[in-house]
Amino acid sequence: MCRHNPPCPTAEAPDRDAAKVTFHDGILGWSRLCNGVVIFEDTGELLPNGEIVPPRRTLAGVGS
């Protein structure tokens, strides 16, 4: 998907979050990267193949 030079990391790469943002929805709290990954403000991810990556951090004050 990426047409940048050098190309952004693929959706399968460990550093996939380093890809450039192609769309951001600040109201709903998500961004789409040029490698097809959708990242959420809580650090969760949705990969192009439908795989869900759970958040890597918790939101402060939630469940306390």
PDB file of N, CA, C and O in Angstrom, chain B, residues numbered from 101:
ATOM      1  N   MET B 101       0.806  -1.194   0.000  1.00  0.00           N
ATOM      2  CA  MET B 101       0.000   0.000   0.000  1.00  0.00           C
ATOM      3  C   MET B 101       0.856   1.268   0.000  1.00  0.00           C
ATOM      4  O   MET B 101       0.477   2.271  -0.604  1.00  0.00           O
ATOM      5  N   CYS B 102       1.986   1.227   0.662  1.00  0.00           N
ATOM      6  CA  CYS B 102       2.795   2.424   0.859  1.00  0.00           C
ATOM      7  C   CYS B 102       3.522   2.820  -0.421  1.00  0.00           C
ATOM      8  O   CYS B 102       4.109   1.987  -1.111  1.00  0.00           O
ATOM      9  N   ARG B 103       3.466   4.101  -0.712  1.00  0.00           N
ATOM     10  CA  ARG B 103       4.176   4.622  -1.883  1.00  0.00           C
ATOM     11  C   ARG B 103       5.271   5.595  -1.469  1.00  0.00           C
ATOM     12  O   ARG B 103       5.800   6.327  -2.305  1.00  0.00           O
ATOM     13  N   HIS B 104       5.616   5.608  -0.181  1.00  0.00           N
ATOM     14  CA  HIS B 104       6.662   6.492   0.306  1.00  0.00           C
ATOM     15  C   HIS B 104       8.024   5.887   0.025  1.00  0.00           C
ATOM     16  O   HIS B 104       8.157   4.680  -0.179  1.00  0.00           O
ATOM     17  N   ASN B 105       9.039   6.750   0.019  1.00  0.00           N
ATOM     18  CA  ASN B 105      10.398   6.273  -0.153  1.00  0.00           C
ATOM     19  C   ASN B 105      11.236   6.890   0.944  1.00  0.00           C
ATOM     20  O   ASN B 105      11.404   8.110   0.940  1.00  0.00           O
ATOM     21  N   PRO B 106      11.767   6.141   1.870  1.00  0.00           N
ATOM     22  CA  PRO B 106      11.692   4.693   1.994  1.00  0.00           C
ATOM     23  C   PRO B 106      10.284   4.265   2.408  1.00  0.00           C
ATOM     24  O   PRO B 106       9.553   5.033   3.035  1.00  0.00           O
ATOM     25  N   PRO B 107       9.913   3.041   2.054  1.00  0.00           N
ATOM     26  CA  PRO B 107       8.554   2.573   2.369  1.00  0.00           C
ATOM     27  C   PRO B 107       8.320   2.418   3.868  1.00  0.00           C
ATOM     28  O   PRO B 107       9.237   2.133   4.638  1.00  0.00           O
ATOM     29  N   CYS B 108       7.083   2.613   4.249  1.00  0.00           N
ATOM     30  CA  CYS B 108       6.686   2.418   5.649  1.00  0.00           C
ATOM     31  C   CYS B 108       6.710   0.929   5.984  1.00  0.00           C
ATOM     32  O   CYS B 108       6.647   0.088   5.088  1.00  0.00           O
ATOM     33  N   PRO B 109       6.801   0.602   7.275  1.00  0.00           N
ATOM     34  CA  PRO B 109       6.763  -0.810   7.675  1.00  0.00           C
ATOM     35  C   PRO B 109       5.434  -1.456   7.263  1.00  0.00           C
ATOM     36  O   PRO B 109       4.398  -0.791   7.241  1.00  0.00           O
ATOM     37  N   THR B 110       5.468  -2.718   6.946  1.00  0.00           N
ATOM     38  CA  THR B 110       4.255  -3.432   6.570  1.00  0.00           C
ATOM     39  C   THR B 110       3.390  -3.660   7.807  1.00  0.00           C
ATOM     40  O   THR B 110       3.833  -3.446   8.936  1.00  0.00           O
ATOM     41  N   ALA B 111       2.164  -4.091   7.583  1.00  0.00           N
ATOM     42  CA  ALA B 111       1.237  -4.364   8.685  1.00  0.00           C
ATOM     43  C   ALA B 111       1.711  -5.540   9.534  1.00  0.00           C
ATOM     44  O   ALA B 111       1.291  -5.672  10.684  1.00  0.00           O
ATOM     45  N   GLU B 112       2.570  -6.392   8.995  1.00  0.00           N
ATOM     46  CA  GLU B 112       3.078  -7.554   9.720  1.00  0.00           C
ATOM     47  C   GLU B 112       4.352  -7.239  10.499  1.00  0.00           C
ATOM     48  O   GLU B 112       4.771  -8.036  11.338  1.00  0.00           O
ATOM     49  N   ALA B 113       4.965  -6.105  10.238  1.00  0.00           N
ATOM     50  CA  ALA B 113       6.239  -5.752  10.870  1.00  0.00           C
ATOM     51  C   ALA B 113       6.048  -5.366  12.338  1.00  0.00           C
ATOM     52  O   ALA B 113       5.004  -4.824  12.700  1.00  0.00           O
ATOM     53  N   PRO B 114       7.035  -5.637  13.179  1.00  0.00           N
ATOM     54  CA  PRO B 114       6.917  -5.272  14.595  1.00  0.00           C
ATOM     55  C   PRO B 114       6.771  -3.761  14.817  1.00  0.00           C
ATOM     56  O   PRO B 114       6.166  -3.333  15.800  1.00  0.00           O
ATOM     57  N   ASP B 115       7.324  -2.958  13.905  1.00  0.00           N
ATOM     58  CA  ASP B 115       7.259  -1.500  14.024  1.00  0.00           C
ATOM     59  C   ASP B 115       6.171  -0.891  13.140  1.00  0.00           C
ATOM     60  O   ASP B 115       6.303   0.245  12.686  1.00  0.00           O
ATOM     61  N   ARG B 116       5.090  -1.650  12.893  1.00  0.00           N
ATOM     62  CA  ARG B 116       4.020  -1.220  11.990  1.00  0.00           C
ATOM     63  C   ARG B 116       3.401   0.124  12.360  1.00  0.00           C
ATOM     64  O   ARG B 116       2.874   0.817  11.490  1.00  0.00           O
ATOM     65  N   ASP B 117       3.457   0.506  13.645  1.00  0.00           N
ATOM     66  CA  ASP B 117       2.879   1.772  14.088  1.00  0.00           C
ATOM     67  C   ASP B 117       3.668   2.978  13.584  1.00  0.00           C
ATOM     68  O   ASP B 117       3.196   4.110  13.694  1.00  0.00           O
ATOM     69  N   ALA B 118       4.857   2.755  13.036  1.00  0.00           N
ATOM     70  CA  ALA B 118       5.687   3.852  12.523  1.00  0.00           C
ATOM     71  C   ALA B 118       5.249   4.304  11.132  1.00  0.00           C
ATOM     72  O   ALA B 118       5.790   5.278  10.610  1.00  0.00           O
ATOM     73  N   ALA B 119       4.287   3.624  10.526  1.00  0.00           N
ATOM     74  CA  ALA B 119       3.800   4.013   9.202  1.00  0.00           C
ATOM     75  C   ALA B 119       3.099   5.371   9.279  1.00  0.00           C
ATOM     76  O   ALA B 119       2.622   5.774  10.340  1.00  0.00           O
ATOM     77  N   LYS B 120       3.043   6.062   8.157  1.00  0.00           N
ATOM     78  CA  LYS B 120       2.432   7.395   8.103  1.00  0.00           C
ATOM     79  C   LYS B 120       0.913   7.320   8.201  1.00  0.00           C
ATOM     80  O   LYS B 120       0.285   6.399   7.678  1.00  0.00           O
ATOM     81  N   VAL B 121       0.343   8.297   8.876  1.00  0.00           N
ATOM     82  CA  VAL B 121      -1.116   8.400   9.011  1.00  0.00           C
ATOM     83  C   VAL B 121      -1.697   8.909   7.693  1.00  0.00           C
ATOM     84  O   VAL B 121      -1.238   9.915   7.151  1.00  0.00           O
ATOM     85  N   THR B 122      -2.715   8.203   7.182  1.00  0.00           N
ATOM     86  CA  THR B 122      -3.393   8.646   5.963  1.00  0.00           C
ATOM     87  C   THR B 122      -4.752   9.257   6.261  1.00  0.00           C
ATOM     88  O   THR B 122      -5.288  10.017   5.454  1.00  0.00           O
ATOM     89  N   PHE B 123      -5.314   8.922   7.431  1.00  0.00           N
ATOM     90  CA  PHE B 123      -6.596   9.489   7.851  1.00  0.00           C
ATOM     91  C   PHE B 123      -6.662   9.451   9.364  1.00  0.00           C
ATOM     92  O   PHE B 123      -6.260   8.472   9.993  1.00  0.00           O
ATOM     93  N   HIS B 124      -7.175  10.531   9.943  1.00  0.00           N
ATOM     94  CA  HIS B 124      -7.302  10.603  11.406  1.00  0.00           C
ATOM     95  C   HIS B 124      -8.691  11.106  11.758  1.00  0.00           C
ATOM     96  O   HIS B 124      -9.151  12.106  11.208  1.00  0.00           O
ATOM     97  N   ASP B 125      -9.355  10.422  12.665  1.00  0.00           N
ATOM     98  CA  ASP B 125     -10.648  10.870  13.172  1.00  0.00           C
ATOM     99  C   ASP B 125     -10.480  11.142  14.660  1.00  0.00           C
ATOM    100  O   ASP B 125     -10.591  10.236  15.485  1.00  0.00           O
ATOM    101  N   GLY B 126     -10.214  12.398  14.990  1.00  0.00           N
ATOM    102  CA  GLY B 126      -9.978  12.782  16.374  1.00  0.00           C
ATOM    103  C   GLY B 126     -11.208  12.646  17.253  1.00  0.00           C
ATOM    104  O   GLY B 126     -11.082  12.434  18.459  1.00  0.00           O
ATOM    105  N   ILE B 127     -12.384  12.762  16.677  1.00  0.00           N
ATOM    106  CA  ILE B 127     -13.611  12.644  17.464  1.00  0.00           C
ATOM    107  C   ILE B 127     -13.819  11.200  17.912  1.00  0.00           C
ATOM    108  O   ILE B 127     -14.150  10.951  19.071  1.00  0.00           O
ATOM    109  N   LEU B 128     -13.628  10.261  17.012  1.00  0.00           N
ATOM    110  CA  LEU B 128     -13.819   8.845  17.348  1.00  0.00           C
ATOM    111  C   LEU B 128     -12.554   8.193  17.894  1.00  0.00           C
ATOM    112  O   LEU B 128     -12.620   7.095  18.446  1.00  0.00           O
ATOM    113  N   GLY B 129     -11.410   8.846  17.752  1.00  0.00           N
ATOM    114  CA  GLY B 129     -10.181   8.360  18.365  1.00  0.00           C
ATOM    115  C   GLY B 129      -9.458   7.261  17.624  1.00  0.00           C
ATOM    116  O   GLY B 129      -8.940   6.338  18.252  1.00  0.00           O
ATOM    117  N   TRP B 130      -9.407   7.333  16.299  1.00  0.00           N
ATOM    118  CA  TRP B 130      -8.670   6.323  15.553  1.00  0.00           C
ATOM    119  C   TRP B 130      -7.979   6.961  14.358  1.00  0.00           C
ATOM    120  O   TRP B 130      -8.358   8.042  13.905  1.00  0.00           O
ATOM    121  N   SER B 131      -6.961   6.276  13.857  1.00  0.00           N
ATOM    122  CA  SER B 131      -6.224   6.715  12.671  1.00  0.00           C
ATOM    123  C   SER B 131      -5.959   5.510  11.788  1.00  0.00           C
ATOM    124  O   SER B 131      -5.759   4.397  12.276  1.00  0.00           O
ATOM    125  N   ARG B 132      -5.961   5.744  10.476  1.00  0.00           N
ATOM    126  CA  ARG B 132      -5.587   4.686   9.524  1.00  0.00           C
ATOM    127  C   ARG B 132      -4.188   5.013   9.017  1.00  0.00           C
ATOM    128  O   ARG B 132      -3.897   6.148   8.641  1.00  0.00           O
ATOM    129  N   LEU B 133      -3.331   4.002   9.015  1.00  0.00           N
ATOM    130  CA  LEU B 133      -1.965   4.161   8.535  1.00  0.00           C
ATOM    131  C   LEU B 133      -1.855   3.714   7.084  1.00  0.00           C
ATOM    132  O   LEU B 133      -2.721   2.992   6.591  1.00  0.00           O
ATOM    133  N   CYS B 134      -0.803   4.135   6.401  1.00  0.00           N
ATOM    134  CA  CYS B 134      -0.672   3.794   4.978  1.00  0.00           C
ATOM    135  C   CYS B 134      -0.456   2.307   4.745  1.00  0.00           C
ATOM    136  O   CYS B 134      -0.578   1.844   3.611  1.00  0.00           O
ATOM    137  N   ASN B 135      -0.136   1.546   5.791  1.00  0.00           N
ATOM    138  CA  ASN B 135       0.016   0.095   5.639  1.00  0.00           C
ATOM    139  C   ASN B 135      -1.298  -0.648   5.906  1.00  0.00           C
ATOM    140  O   ASN B 135      -1.326  -1.878   5.937  1.00  0.00           O
ATOM    141  N   GLY B 136      -2.392   0.114   6.101  1.00  0.00           N
ATOM    142  CA  GLY B 136      -3.705  -0.491   6.276  1.00  0.00           C
ATOM    143  C   GLY B 136      -4.096  -0.751   7.721  1.00  0.00           C
ATOM    144  O   GLY B 136      -5.220  -1.178   7.983  1.00  0.00           O
ATOM    145  N   VAL B 137      -3.200  -0.506   8.660  1.00  0.00           N
ATOM    146  CA  VAL B 137      -3.486  -0.704  10.081  1.00  0.00           C
ATOM    147  C   VAL B 137      -4.346   0.448  10.586  1.00  0.00           C
ATOM    148  O   VAL B 137      -4.118   1.604  10.230  1.00  0.00           O
ATOM    149  N   VAL B 138      -5.331   0.129  11.414  1.00  0.00           N
ATOM    150  CA  VAL B 138      -6.126   1.150  12.100  1.00  0.00           C
ATOM    151  C   VAL B 138      -5.684   1.122  13.559  1.00  0.00           C
ATOM    152  O   VAL B 138      -5.751   0.086  14.220  1.00  0.00           O
ATOM    153  N   ILE B 139      -5.231   2.278  14.053  1.00  0.00           N
ATOM    154  CA  ILE B 139      -4.806   2.361  15.449  1.00  0.00           C
ATOM    155  C   ILE B 139      -5.806   3.214  16.214  1.00  0.00           C
ATOM    156  O   ILE B 139      -6.381   4.160  15.676  1.00  0.00           O
ATOM    157  N   PHE B 140      -5.999   2.863  17.468  1.00  0.00           N
ATOM    158  CA  PHE B 140      -6.959   3.555  18.324  1.00  0.00           C
ATOM    159  C   PHE B 140      -6.217   4.289  19.437  1.00  0.00           C
ATOM    160  O   PHE B 140      -5.083   3.942  19.766  1.00  0.00           O
ATOM    161  N   GLU B 141      -6.855   5.296  20.011  1.00  0.00           N
ATOM    162  CA  GLU B 141      -6.229   6.092  21.066  1.00  0.00           C
ATOM    163  C   GLU B 141      -5.786   5.251  22.259  1.00  0.00           C
ATOM    164  O   GLU B 141      -4.818   5.602  22.934  1.00  0.00           O
ATOM    165  N   ASP B 142      -6.476   4.153  22.526  1.00  0.00           N
ATOM    166  CA  ASP B 142      -6.093   3.305  23.659  1.00  0.00           C
ATOM    167  C   ASP B 142      -4.945   2.358  23.305  1.00  0.00           C
ATOM    168  O   ASP B 142      -4.612   1.479  24.099  1.00  0.00           O
ATOM    169  N   THR B 143      -4.332   2.521  22.127  1.00  0.00           N
ATOM    170  CA  THR B 143      -3.217   1.745  21.575  1.00  0.00           C
ATOM    171  C   THR B 143      -3.631   0.387  21.036  1.00  0.00           C
ATOM    172  O   THR B 143      -2.766  -0.404  20.662  1.00  0.00           O
ATOM    173  N   GLY B 144      -4.913   0.089  20.984  1.00  0.00           N
ATOM    174  CA  GLY B 144      -5.368  -1.120  20.311  1.00  0.00           C
ATOM    175  C   GLY B 144      -5.223  -0.932  18.807  1.00  0.00           C
ATOM    176  O   GLY B 144      -5.107   0.194  18.323  1.00  0.00           O
ATOM    177  N   GLU B 145      -5.231  -2.032  18.079  1.00  0.00           N
ATOM    178  CA  GLU B 145      -5.057  -1.975  16.625  1.00  0.00           C
ATOM    179  C   GLU B 145      -5.986  -2.970  15.930  1.00  0.00           C
ATOM    180  O   GLU B 145      -6.367  -3.995  16.494  1.00  0.00           O
ATOM    181  N   LEU B 146      -6.328  -2.641  14.716  1.00  0.00           N
ATOM    182  CA  LEU B 146      -7.046  -3.548  13.824  1.00  0.00           C
ATOM    183  C   LEU B 146      -6.182  -3.693  12.586  1.00  0.00           C
ATOM    184  O   LEU B 146      -5.938  -2.720  11.871  1.00  0.00           O
ATOM    185  N   LEU B 147      -5.717  -4.914  12.333  1.00  0.00           N
ATOM    186  CA  LEU B 147      -4.844  -5.171  11.189  1.00  0.00           C
ATOM    187  C   LEU B 147      -5.672  -5.407   9.932  1.00  0.00           C
ATOM    188  O   LEU B 147      -6.844  -5.769  10.029  1.00  0.00           O
ATOM    189  N   PRO B 148      -5.087  -5.209   8.758  1.00  0.00           N
ATOM    190  CA  PRO B 148      -5.832  -5.381   7.504  1.00  0.00           C
ATOM    191  C   PRO B 148      -6.448  -6.766   7.329  1.00  0.00           C
ATOM    192  O   PRO B 148      -7.449  -6.909   6.626  1.00  0.00           O
ATOM    193  N   ASN B 149      -5.863  -7.793   7.960  1.00  0.00           N
ATOM    194  CA  ASN B 149      -6.400  -9.147   7.819  1.00  0.00           C
ATOM    195  C   ASN B 149      -7.540  -9.426   8.799  1.00  0.00           C
ATOM    196  O   ASN B 149      -8.054 -10.544   8.850  1.00  0.00           O
ATOM    197  N   GLY B 150      -7.944  -8.393   9.592  1.00  0.00           N
ATOM    198  CA  GLY B 150      -9.030  -8.544  10.548  1.00  0.00           C
ATOM    199  C   GLY B 150      -8.580  -8.898  11.951  1.00  0.00           C
ATOM    200  O   GLY B 150      -9.398  -8.948  12.870  1.00  0.00           O
ATOM    201  N   GLU B 151      -7.287  -9.146  12.129  1.00  0.00           N
ATOM    202  CA  GLU B 151      -6.768  -9.487  13.455  1.00  0.00           C
ATOM    203  C   GLU B 151      -6.868  -8.270  14.374  1.00  0.00           C
ATOM    204  O   GLU B 151      -6.587  -7.144  13.964  1.00  0.00           O
ATOM    205  N   ILE B 152      -7.269  -8.511  15.611  1.00  0.00           N
ATOM    206  CA  ILE B 152      -7.376  -7.456  16.617  1.00  0.00           C
ATOM    207  C   ILE B 152      -6.178  -7.552  17.542  1.00  0.00           C
ATOM    208  O   ILE B 152      -5.876  -8.621  18.073  1.00  0.00           O
ATOM    209  N   VAL B 153      -5.494  -6.426  17.734  1.00  0.00           N
ATOM    210  CA  VAL B 153      -4.376  -6.355  18.668  1.00  0.00           C
ATOM    211  C   VAL B 153      -4.873  -5.559  19.871  1.00  0.00           C
ATOM    212  O   VAL B 153      -5.218  -4.385  19.736  1.00  0.00           O
ATOM    213  N   PRO B 154      -4.913  -6.189  21.053  1.00  0.00           N
ATOM    214  CA  PRO B 154      -5.439  -5.485  22.231  1.00  0.00           C
ATOM    215  C   PRO B 154      -4.546  -4.310  22.633  1.00  0.00           C
ATOM    216  O   PRO B 154      -3.365  -4.278  22.288  1.00  0.00           O
ATOM    217  N   PRO B 155      -5.105  -3.358  23.355  1.00  0.00           N
ATOM    218  CA  PRO B 155      -4.310  -2.213  23.819  1.00  0.00           C
ATOM    219  C   PRO B 155      -3.112  -2.657  24.644  1.00  0.00           C
ATOM    220  O   PRO B 155      -3.177  -3.637  25.386  1.00  0.00           O
ATOM    221  N   ARG B 156      -2.014  -1.914  24.500  1.00  0.00           N
ATOM    222  CA  ARG B 156      -0.796  -2.205  25.255  1.00  0.00           C
ATOM    223  C   ARG B 156      -0.706  -1.390  26.538  1.00  0.00           C
ATOM    224  O   ARG B 156       0.196  -1.597  27.350  1.00  0.00           O
ATOM    225  N   ARG B 157      -1.634  -0.474  26.718  1.00  0.00           N
ATOM    226  CA  ARG B 157      -1.647   0.308  27.961  1.00  0.00           C
ATOM    227  C   ARG B 157      -3.097   0.431  28.418  1.00  0.00           C
ATOM    228  O   ARG B 157      -4.029   0.271  27.630  1.00  0.00           O
ATOM    229  N   THR B 158      -3.263   0.712  29.673  1.00  0.00           N
ATOM    230  CA  THR B 158      -4.605   0.918  30.203  1.00  0.00           C
ATOM    231  C   THR B 158      -4.889   2.407  30.319  1.00  0.00           C
ATOM    232  O   THR B 158      -3.964   3.210  30.432  1.00  0.00           O
ATOM    233  N   LEU B 159      -6.147   2.774  30.291  1.00  0.00           N
ATOM    234  CA  LEU B 159      -6.536   4.161  30.456  1.00  0.00           C
ATOM    235  C   LEU B 159      -6.518   4.516  31.942  1.00  0.00           C
ATOM    236  O   LEU B 159      -7.038   3.764  32.767  1.00  0.00           O
ATOM    237  N   ALA B 160      -5.929   5.640  32.279  1.00  0.00           N
ATOM    238  CA  ALA B 160      -5.836   6.073  33.674  1.00  0.00           C
ATOM    239  C   ALA B 160      -7.223   6.258  34.265  1.00  0.00           C
ATOM    240  O   ALA B 160      -8.088   6.887  33.654  1.00  0.00           O
ATOM    241  N   GLY B 161      -7.428   5.720  35.431  1.00  0.00           N
ATOM    242  CA  GLY B 161      -8.692   5.897  36.149  1.00  0.00           C
ATOM    243  C   GLY B 161      -9.782   4.910  35.784  1.00  0.00           C
ATOM    244  O   GLY B 161     -10.811   4.868  36.458  1.00  0.00           O
ATOM    245  N   VAL B 162      -9.596   4.124  34.752  1.00  0.00           N
ATOM    246  CA  VAL B 162     -10.613   3.152  34.360  1.00  0.00           C
ATOM    247  C   VAL B 162     -10.451   1.907  35.221  1.00  0.00           C
ATOM    248  O   VAL B 162      -9.372   1.317  35.280  1.00  0.00           O
ATOM    249  N   GLY B 163     -11.520   1.517  35.882  1.00  0.00           N
ATOM    250  CA  GLY B 163     -11.498   0.316  36.695  1.00  0.00           C
ATOM    251  C   GLY B 163     -10.798   0.465  38.029  1.00  0.00           C
ATOM    252  O   GLY B 163     -10.560  -0.531  38.713  1.00  0.00           O
ATOM    253  N   SER B 164     -10.457   1.704  38.420  1.00  0.00           N
ATOM    254  CA  SER B 164      -9.765   1.905  39.698  1.00  0.00           C
ATOM    255  C   SER B 164     -10.752   2.047  40.832  1.00  0.00           C
ATOM    256  O   SER B 164     -10.350   2.223  41.982  1.00  0.00           O
TER     257      SER B 164
END
